[in-house]
């Protein structure tokens, strides 16, 4: 049907809608006006625009022409194939009911038409499609007396849906950008994922993309890299952020209790089950269940978890009633699950269900010295504040030790080292001798044969004092010797003996 087949009112309204959506900013307000205009100009009443969730398997009413309660709006949720709206979602094709009263597909969950004679009403529902992807549905009803040409009205609604689709997509992309921008800003959620290296920047971008979806996420990485931090960020940036975040360490719970922890149990289900227990899948409600060390989950529990991921259904241990889970599952592991599949200790079908959106947290050795120092500053500030201290600086030898170390325990090890250092610091500066012996075995100490821990500590302490003095005097050995109360000859001997490059401090000064 061409534009010339539309009525003057329809053509005028299409022009009005196009201009309005081109500059509108608020999704609900803009689409609410569109539905109001459909009712005023074209007698298309009780309009509803339902938008698809991130998983693409369900639509929920987002904007309605008439004010309805949040309870009624929550009921207007349709899975693919469920009711007229669900059928349009599944097929991507528009549907027309000439007599709403005689069609069993019409569910009327909104209650918008309660008390009205459905036999005197027709119903239209068209898909809202953006680049071949259905992003929502648009539905209205018309009184049978106002229905002159159903084909023309359906074609008109399809044109309206074509105008709505890019606006909805733009709003979603802008919402994602705003979430990412807030997370990156000072005090934002990404303040917990400290770093500016390429691997961390990439990880932050992926977190922002997946956070608002309901997609299952599998986080991999070595012990201590911060997988738990990533899981919390996904929850905090997601649409379910106001719902509970429940963490379960699968490796810390005995095998005979893990199913009870996850799914709950009924009274008398086993010895010691004196009361009913609600599992984490129930406690999380519509929030997030974080399964840490998922690779340690027993095979029997893996089978039940697979059913939850497939059908959202489970039973308590010892129970017969089927329960539904609305929680999102985020899992993490430091194991190679593909090898575990070959060993027969992990189900391949569960792995593929978990690995829908994989995220890898890089180890410290892949993040570079700049990230190490950002983490150092972050932890020192935090521990100083918590301990009521005023540690504001780390001396050069300590910095050299921190950046030269390989950090096999990753961020967790660094955090523990700095908590100890802040605790030991007497003033405002963390020195090398505040760090563990494993870090003090640095390039300076390695230049000479170790004659015992005492001499090693003395040597390291001398290096710290001389380096700090050279730093304060911009590499001037005479001024540094005077500052330390020793002769120039002594400091020159120590500088040569310890291999301290005093010239780097001159370069630092000239580059200011």
Secondary structure, DSSP 4 states (H G I P E B T S, - for coil): --GGGS-HHHHHHHHHHHHHHHH---HHHHHHHHHHHHHHHH--EEEEEEEE-TTSSEEEEEEESS---HHHHHH-EEETTSHHHHHHHHH---EEES-GGG-TT---TT-TTTTS-GGGEEEEEEEEEETTEEEEEEEEEEEGGG-S-HHHHHHHHHHHHHHHHHHHHHHHHHHHHHHHHHHHSTTSGGGGS---SHHHHHHHHHHHHHHTS---EEEE--TTS-HHHHHHHHHHHSTTTTS-EEEEETTTS-HHHHHHHHH-B-TTSSTT--S-B--HHHHTTTSEEEEETGGG--HHHHHHHHHHHHHSEE--BT--S-EE---EEEEEESS-HHHHHHHTSS-HHHHHHHTTEEEEPPPGGGTHHHHHHHHHHHHHHHHHHHHT----EE-HHHHHHHHHS--TTHHHHHHHHHHHHHHH--SSEE-GGGS-HHHHS-TTGGGS----HHHHHHHHHHHHHHHHHHHHTTT-HHHHHHHHTS-HHHHHHHHHHHT--THHHHHHHHT-
